[in-house]
Amino acid sequence: MTRGAGAAVLLVLAALTVGCATRAPVPAAPPAPGLPADAPAVYSLDIRVDDSALRSLLQDNLDLARYRASEAALSPIELARLAAAAPAQAASLLETEGYFNAQAEVSRDPSDETRLRLTVTPGPLTRVGTLDIAFTEGLAEDDGMTLRESLRNAWALKPGAAFTQAQWATSKSELLLRARAGGFPLARWAETAARVDPDAHTAELRLVLASGNRARLGALRIEGLKRQDRETIERLTGYRAGDAYTEQKLAEFQERLAKTQLFDAVRVQLLPETVEPDGTTPVQVTVTESPLQQATVAVGYHSNNGQSISVEHLHRRPFDLPVRARSKLQLSRDLRGTELELSSHPQPDLHRNIAAFQFERDRSGDTVATNLGLRLGRLYESARDERLSYVELLRAREAAGGQVNTNLAVSLNQQWIRRRLDSSLLPTDGHQALALLGLGYARGGGTDTSNPFGRVQFKLGAYQPLGGWYASARAEVAQVLAAERVGVPEKLLFLAGGDDSVRGYGYRSLGVQRNGLTVGGRVMATSSIEVARPFTMSLPSVWGALFVDAGNAASRWSDYRAVVGYGAGVRWRSPVGPLRVDAARAQETGKWRLHFSVGITL
């Protein structure tokens, strides 16, 4: 192929699905004459090009360079053939990176023909000149306007961008996936063409997407059910038959099924090749049921409560009823208790009804509290949000410094949780928040009358990447609103200190000082900021961290005084969440404390 100095030569390359922009294959050069062929040739190759990325491209893909790297023995004739073909091959390789006017030349050392040098001049970089994306079939209709504009805006290879074969292929693949996820699962490329003008250094792009018809969600085809009934799955679809399909709807449906904890594996997929007489497309649901009963024994140590052992039993369908029964017995150094929870399988409105009974004896603070609680409520869980409404009855027997009080409380509570995280187990970006509001009546504190009280609590956690570092922060503010004479149970008051509060201080050791004892306060505020990064790139799951915590609990805000703890730690980003080991110094006392914890909390 020749290029005139004053005329533009247009290379038109078009393909239905995998169009690319490159020149035609260059025929192999004939063997160089006059070279002896009686011995293998060992040669060196020096590639001269200003761009390091282009140098790597040539070293990895040029035949002359690959044979040199493999140290294969070549005859002088074979070496001459590779050297003669190298300039054309180098030019073809640079075309994939957008250089369509590259010049390449192989030279030899006059004193030693086995010492080769490849000199490459890339020339100007080709950039996208014009872009035309057209749509046919379903996406060309009026109701597809929003998606059409979204797809055009999402196209990565915009006018002015460098035109490379890799980016050209990636942009087409990503746009096709977006169209399919947006409701057109049979979308395909009807035409993709890149017209390259080497003299103008521009590429004119034209694409035509044939979308097929918009898919509409139809009947479920369920496989894998043994003990659970079909209704358990049907009520969690979150859509009605005939609704427009999007990949997000099925992803949320699959996540709701997984959250029921009734199935070990769940897969939800559209069957796009099958269209029912009513125009809908069936949805295939494949499940593997979890065991009907499951028992777990855990032995461990927690820096808050010391050594512990717990036994938990879960029955996913007791007496063949659509409920889950969970019971747990826990014995630790400072906390002992048992609990029983019954929860319905998710209802058509995606809510679950919950009834729970709990008994615990808590010796983690200076007050020894024996609590008996009953809770009735409804829980809504979605992919990113939770809402819990519940009524709670609490009876608390509290012993501190030889004095024993019995308090009763009944309250109506509403809790909201919002999660916007890149990962629920190992977040590095995003935020999560909790808000709790409660109203109730309490009796105790030396009186036989019931008095009203309120309880509010707000928590916020945030994560942000900072170059090679990762920052996280958390804050909590809480208050009990009640007259001073109201005997609010200790369990509903607030103490600070410990792994997920203010490190450097003991678990629940920060609160109101009364007669030499630490008791719960009616106000609390804590905060923390932390930065972490991997120790080495070869161990990306092991991080080092630096942190500062502050906070306290008090009887009232006028008595509040925050204390500070700071230190360093190690993080292992395990499959079940981050395992944290921290050494923290309490500024108030000057003492160091070791903290262990697993997972993220809210």
C-alpha positions in Angstrom: 0.0 0.0 0.0 1.4 3.5 -0.8 0.5 6.9 0.6 0.6 10.0 -1.5 1.8 13.2 0.2 -1.2 15.2 -0.9 -4.0 12.6 -1.0 -5.8 10.9 2.0 -6.0 7.2 2.0 -9.0 5.8 3.9 -8.9 2.4 5.5 -12.4 1.1 6.0 -12.8 -1.8 8.3 -16.2 -3.0 9.2 -17.5 -6.1 11.1 -20.9 -7.1 12.4 -19.7 -7.8 16.0 -16.0 -7.4 16.4 -14.9 -4.7 14.0 -11.3 -3.5 14.4 -9.0 -1.0 12.8 -5.7 -2.4 11.5 -4.0 -2.7 8.1 -4.0 -5.8 5.9 -1.5 -8.6 6.8 1.9 -8.0 5.4 3.4 -10.9 3.4 6.6 -12.4 4.8 9.8 -10.9 3.5 12.0 -13.2 1.3 15.2 -14.5 3.0 18.1 -12.1 2.7 20.6 -13.4 0.2 24.2 -14.0 0.7 24.2 -15.2 4.4 25.7 -18.5 5.3 23.3 -21.1 6.7 25.8 -23.5 8.3 25.4 -22.4 11.9 22.8 -21.1 14.4 22.7 -17.3 15.0 22.6 -15.8 18.5 21.6 -12.1 18.2 20.8 -9.1 20.3 18.0 -6.6 19.7 17.8 -3.0 20.8 14.4 -1.4 20.3 14.5 2.4 20.1 11.1 4.2 20.6 10.4 7.2 22.9 7.2 5.8 24.5 7.8 3.1 27.1 4.4 1.5 26.6 5.0 1.1 22.9 8.4 -0.4 23.7 6.7 -3.0 25.9 4.2 -3.7 23.1 6.9 -4.4 20.6 9.0 -6.5 23.0 6.0 -8.7 23.9 4.6 -9.2 20.4 7.2 -8.6 17.8 8.5 -11.9 16.4 12.1 -10.8 16.3 11.9 -9.8 20.0 10.0 -12.9 21.1 12.5 -15.3 19.5 15.3 -13.3 21.2 13.6 -13.6 24.6 13.1 -17.3 24.2 16.9 -17.8 23.3 15.8 -20.1 20.4 18.6 -20.9 17.9 18.0 -19.4 14.5 19.9 -19.8 11.3 21.3 -16.6 9.8 18.7 -17.0 7.0 15.8 -17.2 9.5 17.2 -14.3 11.4 17.4 -12.2 8.2 13.8 -13.1 7.4 12.6 -12.0 10.8 14.6 -8.8 10.6 13.2 -8.0 7.1 9.6 -8.5 8.3 10.1 -6.6 11.6 9.4 -3.0 10.3 6.0 -3.9 8.7 5.1 -6.0 11.8 6.0 -3.1 14.1 3.9 -0.7 12.1 0.9 -3.1 12.3 1.3 -3.4 16.1 1.4 0.4 16.5 -1.8 0.7 14.5 -3.6 -1.2 17.3 -2.5 1.7 19.6 -3.7 4.4 17.2 -0.5 5.2 15.3 -1.3 4.8 11.6 1.8 6.6 10.2 4.5 4.8 12.1 7.9 4.4 10.5 10.2 1.5 11.5 13.7 0.5 10.4 16.0 -2.4 11.3 19.8 -1.7 11.2 22.8 -3.9 11.9 26.2 -3.3 13.4 28.6 -3.3 10.4 31.1 -5.3 12.5 28.6 -7.9 13.8 25.4 -8.7 11.8 23.9 -10.4 14.9 23.6 -7.1 16.7 20.3 -5.5 15.6 18.6 -2.2 16.3 14.9 -1.5 15.6 14.2 2.2 15.4 10.5 3.3 15.5 9.0 6.7 14.9 5.3 6.4 15.9 4.1 9.6 14.2 0.9 11.5 15.3 -1.7 9.7 17.4 -5.0 9.1 15.6 -8.1 10.4 17.5 -11.8 10.0 17.1 -13.2 12.5 14.7 -16.9 11.8 14.4 -19.2 9.4 16.2 -22.6 8.1 15.0 -24.5 5.6 17.2 -27.9 4.6 15.7 -30.5 2.2 17.0 -33.0 -0.1 15.3 -35.9 -2.3 16.5 -37.3 -1.8 20.0 -34.8 0.8 21.1 -35.7 3.0 18.2 -39.3 3.5 19.6 -40.4 6.5 21.6 -40.3 4.7 25.0 -36.6 3.9 24.4 -35.5 7.5 24.3 -34.1 7.6 27.9 -32.1 4.5 27.4 -30.8 5.6 24.0 -29.5 8.8 25.5 -28.0 6.9 28.4 -26.2 4.6 26.1 -24.8 7.4 24.0 -23.6 9.2 27.1 -22.0 6.0 28.3 -20.0 5.4 25.1 -16.3 5.7 26.3 -14.6 6.4 22.9 -15.8 10.0 22.5 -14.7 12.5 19.8 -11.2 13.7 20.6 -10.2 10.5 22.5 -7.2 8.5 21.3 -8.4 5.7 19.0 -7.0 2.3 19.9 -8.1 -1.2 19.0 -8.4 -2.2 22.7 -10.6 0.8 23.6 -12.7 0.3 20.4 -13.4 -3.4 21.3 -14.0 -2.6 25.0 -16.4 0.3 24.3 -18.5 -1.9 22.0 -18.7 -4.7 24.5 -19.6 -2.4 27.4 -22.4 -0.7 25.4 -23.9 -4.0 24.3 -23.9 -5.2 28.0 -25.6 -2.0 29.1 -28.3 -2.3 26.4 -29.0 -5.9 27.4 -29.1 -5.1 31.1 -31.4 -2.2 30.4 -34.2 -4.4 29.1 -33.1 -5.7 25.7 -31.4 -9.1 26.3 -31.2 -9.9 22.6 -29.4 -6.7 21.6 -26.6 -7.2 19.0 -24.5 -5.1 16.7 -25.9 -4.8 13.2 -22.9 -2.7 12.1 -19.7 -1.4 13.6 -17.2 0.5 11.4 -14.1 2.6 11.9 -13.0 4.7 8.9 -9.4 5.8 9.6 -7.8 8.7 7.7 -4.0 8.2 8.3 -3.1 11.7 6.8 -5.8 13.6 8.9 -5.0 11.3 11.9 -8.8 10.9 12.6 -11.2 7.9 12.9 -14.8 8.2 11.9 -16.9 5.8 14.0 -20.3 4.4 13.0 -22.3 1.9 15.0 -25.8 0.5 14.6 -27.3 -1.4 17.5 -30.2 -3.8 16.7 -31.9 -4.2 20.1 -34.6 -6.7 19.5 -37.9 -6.2 21.4 -38.0 -5.0 25.0 -38.4 -8.1 27.2 -41.2 -8.3 29.7 -41.0 -10.4 32.8 -43.2 -13.5 32.8 -43.9 -16.6 34.8 -41.3 -18.2 37.1 -39.8 -21.6 36.3 -38.5 -22.9 39.6 -36.0 -25.8 40.1 -34.5 -27.3 43.2 -37.4 -27.0 45.8 -37.6 -29.9 48.2 -39.0 -28.8 51.5 -39.8 -25.1 51.0 -43.0 -24.2 49.1 -43.2 -22.3 45.8 -44.9 -19.3 47.5 -41.8 -18.5 49.5 -40.1 -17.7 46.2 -43.0 -16.1 44.3 -43.8 -13.5 47.0 -40.2 -12.2 46.7 -40.1 -11.3 43.0 -40.7 -7.6 43.7 -42.3 -7.1 40.3 -45.5 -8.1 38.5 -45.9 -10.3 35.4 -45.6 -8.1 32.4 -43.3 -5.5 33.9 -40.4 -4.3 31.8 -37.3 -6.4 32.3 -34.0 -4.9 33.7 -31.0 -6.8 34.9 -31.3 -4.9 38.2 -34.8 -6.2 39.0 -33.6 -9.8 38.7 -30.4 -9.1 40.7 -32.5 -7.6 43.5 -34.8 -10.6 43.4 -31.9 -13.0 43.7 -30.5 -11.0 46.6 -33.8 -11.1 48.4 -33.9 -14.9 48.0 -30.4 -15.2 49.4 -31.2 -13.1 52.4 -33.9 -15.5 53.5 -31.2 -17.9 54.6 -33.3 -20.7 53.3 -31.1 -21.5 50.3 -27.4 -22.3 50.0 -27.3 -21.2 46.4 -29.6 -19.1 44.3 -29.5 -18.2 40.6 -32.1 -16.0 38.8 -31.9 -15.5 35.1 -34.1 -14.5 32.1 -34.7 -17.0 29.3 -34.5 -14.5 26.5 -34.9 -17.0 23.7 -38.3 -18.1 25.0 -41.3 -15.8 24.5 -44.7 -16.9 25.8 -48.0 -16.3 23.8 -48.7 -13.2 26.0 -45.4 -11.7 24.9 -43.6 -12.2 28.3 -40.3 -13.9 28.8 -40.1 -16.6 31.6 -37.7 -16.2 34.5 -35.6 -19.3 35.6 -35.0 -19.6 39.3 -32.6 -22.4 40.4 -32.1 -22.9 44.1 -30.2 -25.3 46.4 -32.0 -25.5 49.7 -30.1 -25.1 53.0 -30.3 -28.0 55.5 -33.6 -28.0 57.4 -31.7 -27.8 60.7 -28.3 -26.4 61.5 -26.3 -26.3 64.7 -23.2 -24.2 65.3 -20.7 -24.3 68.2 -18.3 -21.4 68.6 -15.3 -21.0 71.0 -13.3 -17.8 71.1 -12.0 -14.8 72.8 -13.2 -11.2 72.6 -11.3 -8.3 74.3 -14.7 -6.9 75.4 -16.2 -10.0 77.1 -13.2 -12.4 77.4 -13.3 -16.1 76.6 -16.6 -17.4 75.4 -18.5 -20.4 74.1 -21.8 -20.3 72.3 -24.2 -22.9 70.8 -26.7 -21.8 68.2 -29.5 -23.9 66.5 -31.5 -22.9 63.5 -34.6 -24.7 62.2 -35.8 -23.3 58.8 -39.3 -24.9 58.9 -40.4 -26.1 62.3 -43.6 -28.2 62.4 -43.8 -27.6 58.6 -44.7 -23.9 59.2 -43.3 -21.1 57.0 -41.2 -19.7 59.9 -37.6 -19.8 61.1 -36.7 -20.7 64.7 -33.3 -19.6 66.0 -32.1 -20.3 69.5 -28.8 -19.4 71.1 -27.0 -20.1 74.4 -23.9 -17.9 75.2 -21.5 -18.3 78.1 -18.6 -15.8 78.4 -16.5 -14.3 81.2 -18.8 -11.2 81.5 -21.9 -12.0 79.6 -24.2 -15.0 79.8 -27.5 -15.4 78.2 -30.0 -17.2 76.0 -32.4 -16.1 73.3 -35.1 -17.5 71.1 -36.3 -15.9 67.9 -39.2 -16.8 65.6 -39.5 -15.1 62.3 -41.8 -15.6 59.4 -40.6 -16.3 55.9 -40.8 -13.0 53.9 -44.3 -11.8 53.2 -45.6 -10.5 49.8 -44.7 -6.9 50.9 -41.2 -8.2 51.7 -41.6 -7.8 55.4 -40.9 -10.5 58.0 -42.8 -10.8 61.4 -40.5 -11.3 64.3 -41.0 -12.5 67.9 -38.0 -12.7 70.2 -37.3 -13.6 73.9 -34.0 -12.8 75.6 -32.5 -13.5 79.0 -29.0 -12.2 79.9 -26.7 -11.5 82.8 -24.2 -8.8 82.0 -21.2 -8.3 84.3 -19.1 -6.2 81.9 -19.5 -3.0 83.9 -19.6 -2.0 87.5 -23.4 -2.7 87.4 -24.4 -6.4 87.3 -27.6 -6.4 85.2 -30.0 -9.3 84.8 -32.3 -8.5 81.9 -35.4 -10.3 80.7 -36.8 -9.0 77.4 -39.6 -9.7 74.9 -39.8 -8.1 71.5 -42.5 -8.2 68.7 -41.9 -6.5 65.4 -41.8 -6.3 61.6 -38.6 -6.2 59.6 -38.2 -5.0 56.0 -34.9 -5.8 54.2 -33.9 -4.7 50.8 -30.5 -4.8 49.0 -29.4 -1.6 50.7 -32.0 -0.6 53.3 -33.6 -2.0 56.4 -36.6 -0.9 58.5 -37.4 -2.5 61.8 -40.5 -1.6 63.8 -40.9 -3.2 67.2 -42.5 -3.2 70.7 -40.2 -4.1 73.5 -40.9 -5.1 77.1 -37.9 -5.1 79.3 -37.5 -6.1 83.0 -34.1 -5.3 84.5 -32.7 -6.2 87.9 -29.6 -4.1 88.6 -27.1 -4.5 91.4 -24.4 -1.9 92.0 -22.4 -1.3 95.2 -24.8 -3.3 97.4 -27.9 -1.6 96.1 -30.4 -3.5 94.0 -33.1 -1.9 91.8 -35.8 -3.4 89.6 -36.9 -1.4 86.6 -39.6 -2.1 84.0 -39.9 -0.5 80.6 -42.2 -0.8 77.6 -41.4 1.0 74.4 -42.4 1.5 70.8 -39.3 1.7 68.5 -38.5 2.5 64.9 -35.1 1.8 63.4 -33.7 2.6 59.9 -30.5 1.4 58.4 -29.1 2.7 55.1 -26.1 1.2 53.3 -24.3 2.6 50.3 -21.1 0.6 50.3 -19.0 -0.9 47.5 -18.8 -4.1 49.7 -20.9 -5.1 52.7 -18.0 -7.3 54.1 -14.9 -5.4 53.1 -15.9 -1.8 52.3 -13.5 0.8 51.0 -15.9 3.4 49.6 -19.3 4.6 50.6 -21.3 5.1 53.8 -23.8 3.5 56.1 -26.1 5.0 58.7 -28.5 4.0 61.5 -31.2 6.0 63.1 -33.3 4.8 66.1 -36.3 6.5 67.7 -38.1 5.1 70.7 -41.0 6.2 73.0 -42.1 4.4 76.1 -42.9 4.2 79.8 -40.6 3.1 82.6 -41.2 2.3 86.2 -38.4 2.0 88.8 -35.7 4.2 90.3 -37.4 4.0 93.7 -40.9 4.9 92.6 -44.0 2.9 91.8 -45.3 5.2 89.1 -44.8 4.9 85.4 -43.2 7.9 83.6 -42.6 8.5 79.9 -39.2 8.5 78.3 -37.8 8.8 74.8 -34.6 7.4 73.2 -32.7 8.5 70.1 -29.6 7.1 68.6 -27.7 8.0 65.4 -24.7 6.3 63.9 -22.7 7.1 60.7 -19.8 5.2 59.1 -17.9 6.4 56.0 -15.2 5.0 53.8 -13.0 6.8 51.2 -10.0 5.7 49.1 -7.1 8.2 49.3 -4.6 7.2 46.6 -2.8 4.2 48.1 -4.4 4.8 51.5 -7.9 4.0 52.7 -9.7 6.3 55.2 -12.6 5.4 57.4 -14.6 7.4 60.0 -17.5 6.7 62.3 -19.6 8.8 64.7 -22.4 8.1 67.2 -24.7 10.4 69.1 -27.3 9.1 71.5 -29.6 10.4 74.3 -32.4 9.2 76.6 -35.0 11.9 77.1 -36.6 11.6 80.5 -37.0 13.3 83.8 -34.2 12.6 86.3 -36.5 10.7 88.6 -37.5 8.1 85.9 -35.8 4.8 86.4 -34.7 3.9 82.9 -33.2 0.3 82.8 -29.4 0.3 82.5 -29.7 -1.7 79.2 -31.3 1.4 77.6 -28.6 3.8 78.9 -25.2 4.3 77.3 -21.6 3.4 78.1 -18.6 4.0 75.9 -15.2 2.3 75.5 -14.0 -0.8 73.8 -13.3 -2.2 70.3 -16.0 -0.3 68.4 -16.2 2.7 70.6 -13.1 4.4 72.1 -10.1 2.2 71.9 -7.5 2.4 74.7 -10.3 2.1 77.3 -12.0 -1.0 78.7 -15.3 -2.2 77.3 -18.2 -0.1 78.7 -15.8 1.6 81.1 -16.6 5.2 80.2 -19.8 6.6 81.8 -21.2 8.3 84.8 -19.2 7.9 88.0 -21.4 7.3 91.0 -20.1 6.2 94.4 -16.9 5.0 92.8 -18.8 2.9 90.2 -19.3 3.5 86.4 -22.9 3.4 85.4 -24.8 4.2 82.2 -25.3 7.8 81.1 -28.3 9.4 79.4 -26.1 11.1 76.7 -23.2 9.7 74.7 -21.1 10.8 71.7 -18.2 9.0 70.2 -16.1 9.4 67.0 -13.2 7.8 65.2 -11.0 8.4 62.2 -8.6 5.8 60.8 -6.2 5.5 57.8 -4.9 2.2 56.5 -3.0 0.7 53.6 -1.5 -2.7 52.6 2.0 -3.4 54.0 3.1 -4.7 50.6 1.6 -5.3 47.2 2.5 -8.9 47.5 0.1 -9.2 50.5 -2.8 -7.0 49.6 -5.1 -8.4 52.3 -2.8 -7.5 55.2 -3.0 -3.8 56.1 -1.5 -1.5 58.7 -3.6 1.2 60.3 -3.4 4.3 62.4 -6.4 5.7 64.3 -7.7 8.3 66.8 -10.9 7.7 68.8 -12.7 10.1 71.1 -15.9 10.1 73.1 -17.6 9.5 76.5 -21.0 9.1 78.2 -22.5 11.4 80.8 -25.7 12.2 82.7 -26.3 15.4 80.7 -24.6 17.3 77.9 -23.3 19.9 80.3 -21.3 17.2 82.1 -20.0 15.7 78.9 -16.2 15.6 78.4 -14.7 13.5 75.6 -11.6 11.4 76.3 -9.1 10.3 73.6 -7.5 7.1 72.6 -5.0 6.5 69.7 -2.8 3.8 68.4 -1.9 1.5 65.5 -3.1 -1.9 64.3 -3.1 -4.7 61.8 -6.0 -5.6 59.5 -6.5 -8.9 57.8 -9.2 -8.6 55.1 -10.5 -12.1 55.5 -13.4 -13.7 53.6 -15.8 -13.2 56.6 -14.8 -9.5 57.1 -11.8 -7.6 58.5 -9.9 -9.1 61.4 -8.6 -6.3 63.5 -5.8 -6.3 66.1 -5.1 -2.9 67.7 -2.8 -1.5 70.3 -4.3 1.7 71.7 -3.2 4.2 74.3 -5.7 5.9 76.6 -4.6 9.6 76.8 -6.5 9.9 80.1 -4.6 7.2 81.9 -1.5 6.8 79.8 -2.1 3.0 79.6 -2.0 0.8 76.6 -4.7 -1.8 75.8 -4.9 -4.6 73.1 -8.1 -4.9 71.1 -9.4 -7.8 68.9 -12.5 -7.7 66.7 -13.9 -9.1 63.5 -16.2 -7.5 60.9 -17.6 -4.0 60.6 -20.3 -2.7 62.9 -23.0 0.0 62.7 
